[in-house]
Structure formats: C-alpha cells, structure tokens
Amino acid sequence: MLLEGKSAVVTGGAQGIGFAIAKKLVENGARVVIADLDPATAAKAVEELGGEPVARAVACDVTDAAQVEAAVDTAVEAFGSLDVMVNNAGITRDATMRKMSEDDFDAVIAVHLKGAWLGTRAAAAVMREQGGGAIVNISSISGKVGMIGQTNYSSAKAGIVGLTKAAAKELAFKNVRVNAVQPGLIRTRMTEALREDIWQAKLDEIPMQRAGEPEEVANTVLFLASELSSYMTGCVLEVTGGRHI
C-alpha cells in the first residue's frame, strides 16, 4: 500500500491508460478524483473503483483553468489533501502537416500541453502549502523521436518534457517532485483500431517484440507517485519495450 492515506487527481482518468492509473493508485491505498471530459464515463469509472469512499468523478475540460482548479479543490475537500497529480488527458488529430488544419494543431497543443501546464500549476499551488507532493505528466515516445502525421502531438509531448523539467526546478525546494512518463505502443482501444500492417510495423520496432499493457504504464506512474522515487525529480521514464532507445 504505497499510497496509504494519500489522495490523487487523474485527468482523463475514465478510460484507457488513465483508468489503469487510477485503478493502480486506488489498489495502493490512494483515494482518487477522476477528472474527465465525459462525466458519465467518469461516474462509471468511480463505481468500478469502489464508489465514493475511494473515488470521485468531476467533469473537467483540461484546457479550462477554472475546471482544472475545481478538480484539485474536489480532492482537497473530499479527501483532505492533494498528494498526487497525474496529467494524463489527451486527444489525437493525426494528419500530415500538409493536410493538418490549424484547429487540429491548436486543439492537440491545448489539451496536452496547456492541460498539463494548468494541472501542474493548480496542483503545485496546493502542494507548496502542504510541504510536498508528486506530479506525474504523461508524455509519449512521440515527443522524443517525432512521428509522421503527428507534428501536433509530437510537439505537445515534447513540450511536456520541457514543462516537467522547468517545473521540477521551480518546485523542488518545496519538496514537490515533477516527473514524466513516455509510453510507447500500449494496447488500448485506440491503438487496437490501427490497421494490421501499421500495428505490425510498430511491433517490428520494439526489441521486446510486444505491445505494452496499460497496467505497465500505471506501475511506472505508481513508482513516481510514491516514496520509492523520493529522490527523483525532473526525470523522464520511457515505457516502450526498448523502442527508440
């Protein structure tokens, strides 16, 4: 029970990797606020996690500062503190640069990068006063190497790395740690919808010769959220099976 008595907010936590993270935190003693754009799916996730004794659902557009702050406030009001913030919410609007609209570029930057910045800022305001906390930002291997058709997504995910390192330096003196995770090919509903030839091409790049599971990303987030990583800040951990090392 690495997070016994702790509380957390997970943005985009109603499904996929975000839900796996929320579940892992609850399994390790934390109480969690699921902050998600889809309130119905968030409410269902809360029930799956064990209901209101351990979880709360909050409708949250991560590009809206007031809504992000409300999610943080919910954790403090419901559970008494905010010890862990996981900025996970994201979208994709893939297209080559020639075909990508400005709206699709702006939307991805807003959700991933601005969303992570707003979440980091809101969490830091509480954690500084508490005297500590852990913020985990979900980047992507796409932010390290760049992917064709993802100039928006790769830009945003690379930006999250810079945000993480700068925020880590600003907050370390208050015992607030900020780290990032870069997943690679993870088996989710979204990736399983890929064409078989595209899926296989991605698998061929992975030394471990398999896709990752959402729980494997969640395990890494748990490590960064807990005291197991107490002397780590500004770090970026890849969960990729060795892809792009």
C-alpha positions as CSV (number, residue, x, y, z in Angstrom):
1,M,0.0,0.0,0.0
2,L,2.5,2.6,-1.2
3,L,-0.1,5.4,-1.2
4,E,-2.0,4.7,2.0
5,G,-3.8,7.8,3.2
6,K,-2.9,9.8,0.0
7,S,-5.2,11.4,-2.5
8,A,-4.8,12.0,-6.2
9,V,-6.3,13.6,-9.3
10,V,-6.0,11.8,-12.6
11,T,-7.1,13.8,-15.7
12,G,-8.6,11.7,-18.5
13,G,-8.9,9.0,-15.9
14,A,-12.2,7.5,-17.0
15,Q,-10.8,5.0,-19.5
16,G,-7.7,3.6,-21.2
17,I,-4.3,4.3,-19.6
18,G,-5.9,7.0,-17.4
19,F,-8.3,4.5,-15.8
20,A,-5.5,1.9,-15.4
21,I,-3.5,4.6,-13.5
22,A,-6.5,5.5,-11.3
23,K,-7.1,1.8,-10.5
24,K,-3.4,1.2,-9.6
25,L,-3.4,4.2,-7.3
26,V,-6.6,3.0,-5.5
27,E,-5.2,-0.5,-5.2
28,N,-2.2,1.0,-3.4
29,G,-4.3,2.9,-0.8
30,A,-5.0,6.2,-2.5
31,R,-8.3,8.0,-3.0
32,V,-8.7,9.4,-6.4
33,V,-10.6,12.1,-8.3
34,I,-11.4,11.1,-11.9
35,A,-11.3,14.4,-13.8
36,D,-12.7,13.7,-17.3
37,L,-14.4,15.5,-20.1
38,D,-17.1,12.7,-20.2
39,P,-18.9,12.8,-16.8
40,A,-21.0,9.7,-17.5
41,T,-17.9,7.6,-18.2
42,A,-16.2,9.1,-15.2
43,A,-19.1,8.2,-12.9
44,K,-19.0,4.6,-14.2
45,A,-15.2,4.5,-13.6
46,V,-15.8,5.6,-10.0
47,E,-18.2,2.8,-9.4
48,E,-15.7,0.3,-10.8
49,L,-13.1,1.7,-8.4
50,G,-15.3,1.1,-5.4
51,G,-17.6,4.2,-5.2
52,E,-17.4,7.4,-3.3
53,P,-15.4,6.1,-0.3
54,V,-12.4,5.9,-2.6
55,A,-13.2,7.9,-5.7
56,R,-15.0,11.0,-7.0
57,A,-15.9,12.0,-10.6
58,V,-15.5,15.6,-11.8
59,A,-16.4,16.9,-15.3
60,C,-13.2,18.6,-16.5
61,D,-12.0,20.2,-19.7
62,V,-8.3,20.4,-19.0
63,T,-7.9,23.5,-21.2
64,D,-10.1,25.5,-18.8
65,A,-8.2,26.7,-15.7
66,A,-11.3,27.0,-13.6
67,Q,-12.3,23.4,-14.2
68,V,-8.8,22.1,-13.5
69,E,-8.7,24.0,-10.3
70,A,-12.1,22.7,-9.4
71,A,-10.8,19.1,-9.8
72,V,-7.9,19.9,-7.5
73,D,-10.3,21.5,-5.0
74,T,-12.5,18.4,-5.0
75,A,-9.6,16.3,-3.9
76,V,-8.8,18.6,-1.0
77,E,-12.4,19.0,0.0
78,A,-13.3,15.3,-0.3
79,F,-10.1,13.7,0.9
80,G,-8.3,16.4,2.9
81,S,-5.2,16.8,0.7
82,L,-3.7,16.6,-2.8
83,D,-0.7,14.4,-2.8
84,V,-0.5,13.2,-6.4
85,M,-1.4,14.9,-9.7
86,V,-1.4,12.9,-12.9
87,N,-1.8,15.0,-16.0
88,N,-2.9,12.3,-18.5
89,A,-5.8,13.8,-20.6
90,G,-5.1,13.8,-24.3
91,I,-6.5,13.6,-27.8
92,T,-5.2,12.9,-31.3
93,R,-5.8,14.7,-34.5
94,D,-3.4,12.9,-36.8
95,A,-2.6,14.2,-40.3
96,T,0.4,15.1,-42.3
97,M,1.5,18.7,-41.9
98,R,0.3,19.5,-45.4
99,K,-3.2,18.3,-44.6
100,M,-3.4,19.3,-40.9
101,S,-5.7,22.2,-40.1
102,E,-4.7,24.9,-37.7
103,D,-7.6,24.0,-35.5
104,D,-6.3,20.4,-35.2
105,F,-2.9,21.7,-34.3
106,D,-4.2,24.1,-31.7
107,A,-6.6,21.5,-30.2
108,V,-3.9,19.0,-29.5
109,I,-1.5,21.6,-28.1
110,A,-4.2,22.9,-25.9
111,V,-5.3,19.6,-24.4
112,H,-1.9,18.0,-23.9
113,L,0.5,20.9,-23.2
114,K,-1.7,23.6,-21.9
115,G,-3.7,21.0,-20.0
116,A,-0.6,19.6,-18.3
117,W,0.6,23.1,-17.5
118,L,-2.7,24.1,-15.9
119,G,-2.7,20.8,-14.0
120,T,0.8,21.3,-12.8
121,R,0.2,24.9,-11.8
122,A,-3.1,24.1,-9.9
123,A,-1.5,21.1,-8.1
124,A,1.6,23.0,-7.2
125,A,-0.4,25.7,-5.6
126,V,-1.8,23.2,-3.1
127,M,1.3,21.1,-2.7
128,R,3.6,24.0,-2.0
129,E,1.4,24.9,1.0
130,Q,1.3,21.3,2.2
131,G,5.0,20.9,2.0
132,G,5.2,18.2,-0.6
133,G,3.6,16.2,-3.4
134,A,4.2,14.3,-6.6
135,I,3.2,15.5,-10.1
136,V,3.4,13.0,-13.0
137,N,3.0,14.2,-16.5
138,I,2.2,11.7,-19.3
139,S,4.3,12.5,-22.4
140,S,4.9,10.0,-25.2
141,I,7.8,8.4,-27.1
142,S,6.4,10.5,-30.0
143,G,7.7,13.5,-28.1
144,K,11.3,12.1,-28.1
145,V,11.6,10.9,-31.7
146,G,8.7,12.6,-33.7
147,M,6.2,10.6,-35.7
148,I,5.0,11.2,-39.2
149,G,1.5,12.6,-39.2
150,Q,1.8,13.8,-35.6
151,T,3.5,17.2,-35.8
152,N,0.9,18.5,-33.4
153,Y,1.1,15.5,-31.0
154,S,4.9,15.2,-31.1
155,S,5.2,19.0,-30.4
156,A,2.9,18.8,-27.4
157,K,4.5,15.7,-25.9
158,A,8.0,17.2,-26.3
159,G,6.7,20.3,-24.7
160,I,5.5,18.3,-21.7
161,V,9.1,17.2,-21.1
162,G,10.3,20.8,-21.0
163,L,7.4,21.7,-18.8
164,T,8.3,18.8,-16.4
165,K,11.9,19.8,-16.1
166,A,11.3,23.5,-15.6
167,A,8.6,22.9,-13.0
168,A,10.8,20.4,-11.2
169,K,13.4,23.1,-10.8
170,E,10.9,25.6,-9.6
171,L,9.2,23.3,-7.0
172,A,12.0,21.2,-5.6
173,F,12.7,23.5,-2.7
174,K,9.1,22.9,-1.5
175,N,9.5,19.1,-1.7
176,V,7.2,18.9,-4.8
177,R,8.5,16.4,-7.3
178,V,7.6,16.6,-11.0
179,N,8.4,13.7,-13.3
180,A,7.2,12.4,-16.7
181,V,6.4,9.1,-18.3
182,Q,6.8,8.4,-22.1
183,P,4.7,5.4,-23.1
184,G,5.4,3.7,-26.4
185,L,3.0,1.3,-28.2
186,I,0.4,0.5,-25.5
187,R,-2.5,-1.9,-26.1
188,T,-5.6,0.3,-25.8
189,R,-8.9,0.6,-27.6
190,M,-7.4,3.4,-29.7
191,T,-4.3,1.5,-30.8
192,E,-6.1,-1.8,-31.4
193,A,-8.1,0.1,-34.1
194,L,-4.9,0.6,-36.1
195,R,-4.7,-1.3,-39.4
196,E,-2.9,-4.6,-39.1
197,D,0.0,-3.6,-41.2
198,I,0.6,-0.4,-39.2
199,W,0.3,-2.3,-36.0
200,Q,2.9,-4.8,-37.2
201,A,5.3,-2.1,-38.4
202,K,5.2,-0.6,-34.9
203,L,5.8,-4.0,-33.3
204,D,8.8,-4.6,-35.5
205,E,10.5,-1.6,-34.0
206,I,10.2,-3.0,-30.4
207,P,13.1,-5.1,-29.1
208,M,10.8,-6.9,-26.6
209,Q,8.5,-7.8,-29.6
210,R,5.2,-6.9,-28.0
211,A,3.0,-4.0,-27.1
212,G,2.8,-2.8,-23.6
213,E,-0.3,-3.0,-21.4
214,P,-1.9,0.0,-19.7
215,E,-1.1,-1.5,-16.3
216,E,2.6,-1.3,-17.2
217,V,2.3,2.4,-17.6
218,A,0.3,2.6,-14.4
219,N,3.1,0.8,-12.5
220,T,5.6,3.4,-13.5
221,V,3.3,6.2,-12.5
222,L,2.8,4.5,-9.1
223,F,6.6,4.4,-8.7
224,L,6.9,8.1,-9.4
225,A,3.9,9.0,-7.2
226,S,5.2,7.1,-4.2
227,E,8.2,7.4,-1.9
228,L,10.0,4.8,-3.9
229,S,11.1,7.7,-6.1
230,S,11.7,10.2,-3.3
231,Y,15.0,11.5,-4.7
232,M,13.8,11.8,-8.3
233,T,12.5,14.9,-9.9
234,G,12.7,16.2,-13.5
235,C,13.1,12.7,-14.8
236,V,11.5,11.2,-17.9
237,L,10.9,7.4,-17.8
238,E,10.3,5.5,-21.0
239,V,7.8,2.6,-21.0
240,T,8.4,1.3,-24.5
241,G,9.8,-2.2,-24.5
242,G,13.1,-0.7,-25.8
243,R,11.6,1.0,-28.8
244,H,13.6,4.1,-29.9
245,I,16.4,3.6,-27.3
